[in-house]
Amino acid sequence: MFLALKELKYSKGRFLMISLIIVLIAWLVFFLAGLGNGLSDLGAATLKYADVDYAVYEEKSEFTFSKSMISESIADDLLKEDGVKAVAPFGTASASIRNAGSDKEAASKVDVLRRV
């Protein structure tokens, strides 16, 4: 312990730089973890915040809404199941609208999301 304290006393700059690098790496990991959580929440927000008990996907859709298409006959069969009160279709479509401006520089794009 004595040797470590002596080393810290004479090499303050070196240990300060190493500590700063460790803090910056920890901050970067924290920042990227938050970004990853936010992006994953965005992708699952439709189901996460919907007031539903169950979501039904097509068998080979890999649990992706854009790949899943359920026919009306399956929806009717689901209504016949015990405890099912209502069945509603769900879909999303996204697009961008460009606001016309006097010049191309002033025109801006607006995201549009439609839930069906």
C-alpha positions as a LaTeX table, in Angstrom:
\begin{tabular}{lrrr}
\hline
Residue & $x$ (\AA) & $y$ (\AA) & $z$ (\AA) \\
\hline
Met1 & 0.00 & 0.00 & 0.00 \\
Phe2 & 2.87 & 2.33 & 0.82 \\
Leu3 & 4.36 & 1.86 & $-2.64$ \\
Ala4 & 1.01 & 2.58 & $-4.31$ \\
Leu5 & 0.53 & 5.83 & $-2.37$ \\
Lys6 & 4.09 & 6.87 & $-3.20$ \\
Glu7 & 3.47 & 6.14 & $-6.89$ \\
Leu8 & 0.26 & 8.19 & $-6.81$ \\
Lys9 & 2.13 & 11.09 & $-5.22$ \\
Tyr10 & 4.82 & 11.25 & $-7.90$ \\
Ser11 & 2.72 & 10.36 & $-10.99$ \\
Lys12 & $-0.42$ & 12.43 & $-10.47$ \\
Gly13 & $-0.80$ & 13.32 & $-14.15$ \\
Arg14 & $-0.62$ & 9.74 & $-15.36$ \\
Phe15 & $-3.25$ & 8.50 & $-12.91$ \\
Leu16 & $-5.46$ & 11.50 & $-13.59$ \\
Met17 & $-5.38$ & 10.71 & $-17.32$ \\
Ile18 & $-6.13$ & 7.01 & $-16.71$ \\
Ser19 & $-9.02$ & 7.96 & $-14.40$ \\
Leu20 & $-10.37$ & 10.41 & $-16.98$ \\
Ile21 & $-10.26$ & 7.75 & $-19.71$ \\
Ile22 & $-12.11$ & 5.27 & $-17.48$ \\
Val23 & $-14.78$ & 7.88 & $-16.67$ \\
Leu24 & $-15.21$ & 8.76 & $-20.36$ \\
Ile25 & $-15.55$ & 5.09 & $-21.35$ \\
Ala26 & $-18.12$ & 4.55 & $-18.58$ \\
Trp27 & $-20.04$ & 7.63 & $-19.77$ \\
Leu28 & $-19.97$ & 6.35 & $-23.36$ \\
Val29 & $-21.31$ & 2.94 & $-22.30$ \\
Phe30 & $-24.04$ & 4.65 & $-20.25$ \\
Phe31 & $-24.97$ & 6.89 & $-23.19$ \\
Leu32 & $-25.09$ & 4.00 & $-25.68$ \\
Ala33 & $-27.14$ & 1.85 & $-23.29$ \\
Gly34 & $-29.70$ & 4.65 & $-22.96$ \\
Leu35 & $-29.81$ & 5.12 & $-26.71$ \\
Gly36 & $-30.30$ & 1.40 & $-27.25$ \\
Asn37 & $-33.10$ & 1.26 & $-24.67$ \\
Gly38 & $-34.82$ & 4.23 & $-26.28$ \\
Leu39 & $-34.65$ & 2.71 & $-29.75$ \\
Ser40 & $-35.90$ & $-0.67$ & $-28.59$ \\
Asp41 & $-38.74$ & 1.03 & $-26.72$ \\
Leu42 & $-39.66$ & 2.91 & $-29.88$ \\
Gly43 & $-39.87$ & $-0.32$ & $-31.84$ \\
Ala44 & $-42.09$ & $-2.01$ & $-29.26$ \\
Ala45 & $-44.05$ & 1.06 & $-28.14$ \\
Thr46 & $-47.10$ & 0.16 & $-30.18$ \\
Leu47 & $-47.68$ & $-3.04$ & $-28.25$ \\
Lys48 & $-46.17$ & $-1.88$ & $-24.99$ \\
Tyr49 & $-48.57$ & 1.02 & $-24.53$ \\
Ala50 & $-51.63$ & $-0.51$ & $-26.21$ \\
Asp51 & $-54.54$ & $-1.55$ & $-24.01$ \\
Val52 & $-54.55$ & $-5.20$ & $-25.11$ \\
Asp53 & $-54.24$ & $-8.51$ & $-23.33$ \\
Tyr54 & $-53.06$ & $-10.59$ & $-26.30$ \\
Ala55 & $-51.61$ & $-9.95$ & $-29.74$ \\
Val56 & $-52.02$ & $-12.58$ & $-32.45$ \\
Tyr57 & $-49.52$ & $-12.91$ & $-35.30$ \\
Glu58 & $-49.50$ & $-15.02$ & $-38.40$ \\
Glu59 & $-47.58$ & $-18.25$ & $-37.81$ \\
Lys60 & $-44.60$ & $-17.55$ & $-40.10$ \\
Ser61 & $-44.38$ & $-13.78$ & $-39.50$ \\
Glu62 & $-41.49$ & $-13.99$ & $-36.99$ \\
Phe63 & $-43.53$ & $-11.80$ & $-34.57$ \\
Thr64 & $-43.40$ & $-8.81$ & $-36.93$ \\
Phe65 & $-46.52$ & $-6.79$ & $-37.61$ \\
Ser66 & $-45.46$ & $-5.85$ & $-41.11$ \\
Lys67 & $-45.15$ & $-9.54$ & $-42.08$ \\
Ser68 & $-48.31$ & $-10.70$ & $-40.30$ \\
Met69 & $-51.67$ & $-10.79$ & $-42.10$ \\
Ile70 & $-54.60$ & $-12.45$ & $-40.36$ \\
Ser71 & $-57.77$ & $-13.18$ & $-42.31$ \\
Glu72 & $-61.27$ & $-12.32$ & $-41.13$ \\
Ser73 & $-62.07$ & $-16.02$ & $-40.66$ \\
Ile74 & $-59.26$ & $-16.31$ & $-38.11$ \\
Ala75 & $-60.55$ & $-13.18$ & $-36.35$ \\
Asp76 & $-63.99$ & $-14.78$ & $-36.21$ \\
Asp77 & $-62.47$ & $-17.96$ & $-34.78$ \\
Leu78 & $-60.68$ & $-15.92$ & $-32.13$ \\
Leu79 & $-63.98$ & $-14.35$ & $-31.06$ \\
Lys80 & $-65.33$ & $-17.84$ & $-30.38$ \\
Glu81 & $-62.53$ & $-18.56$ & $-27.85$ \\
Asp82 & $-63.34$ & $-18.43$ & $-24.13$ \\
Gly83 & $-62.64$ & $-15.07$ & $-22.51$ \\
Val84 & $-62.24$ & $-13.14$ & $-25.76$ \\
Lys85 & $-64.50$ & $-10.08$ & $-25.69$ \\
Ala86 & $-63.37$ & $-8.27$ & $-28.83$ \\
Val87 & $-60.99$ & $-8.65$ & $-31.76$ \\
Ala88 & $-59.66$ & $-5.64$ & $-33.62$ \\
Pro89 & $-57.31$ & $-5.41$ & $-36.61$ \\
Phe90 & $-54.11$ & $-3.45$ & $-36.26$ \\
Gly91 & $-51.74$ & $-2.00$ & $-38.80$ \\
Thr92 & $-49.35$ & 0.87 & $-39.29$ \\
Ala93 & $-48.16$ & 2.87 & $-42.24$ \\
Ser94 & $-45.61$ & 5.65 & $-42.24$ \\
Ala95 & $-44.77$ & 8.35 & $-44.73$ \\
Ser96 & $-43.21$ & 11.79 & $-44.97$ \\
Ile97 & $-44.85$ & 14.94 & $-46.23$ \\
Arg98 & $-42.78$ & 17.79 & $-47.59$ \\
Asn99 & $-44.09$ & 21.26 & $-46.88$ \\
Ala100 & $-43.83$ & 23.38 & $-49.99$ \\
Gly101 & $-41.73$ & 26.48 & $-49.56$ \\
Ser102 & $-40.67$ & 29.25 & $-51.87$ \\
Asp103 & $-37.34$ & 27.52 & $-52.33$ \\
Lys104 & $-36.07$ & 24.01 & $-51.67$ \\
Glu105 & $-34.04$ & 25.21 & $-48.70$ \\
Ala106 & $-37.17$ & 26.38 & $-46.83$ \\
Ala107 & $-39.16$ & 23.18 & $-47.49$ \\
Ser108 & $-39.28$ & 20.81 & $-44.54$ \\
Lys109 & $-40.36$ & 17.21 & $-44.10$ \\
Val110 & $-42.94$ & 16.06 & $-41.56$ \\
Asp111 & $-43.27$ & 12.42 & $-40.49$ \\
Val112 & $-46.75$ & 10.95 & $-40.67$ \\
Leu113 & $-47.84$ & 7.79 & $-38.88$ \\
Arg114 & $-51.24$ & 6.25 & $-39.43$ \\
Arg115 & $-52.57$ & 3.49 & $-37.21$ \\
Val116 & $-55.34$ & 1.39 & $-38.63$ \\
\hline
\end{tabular}
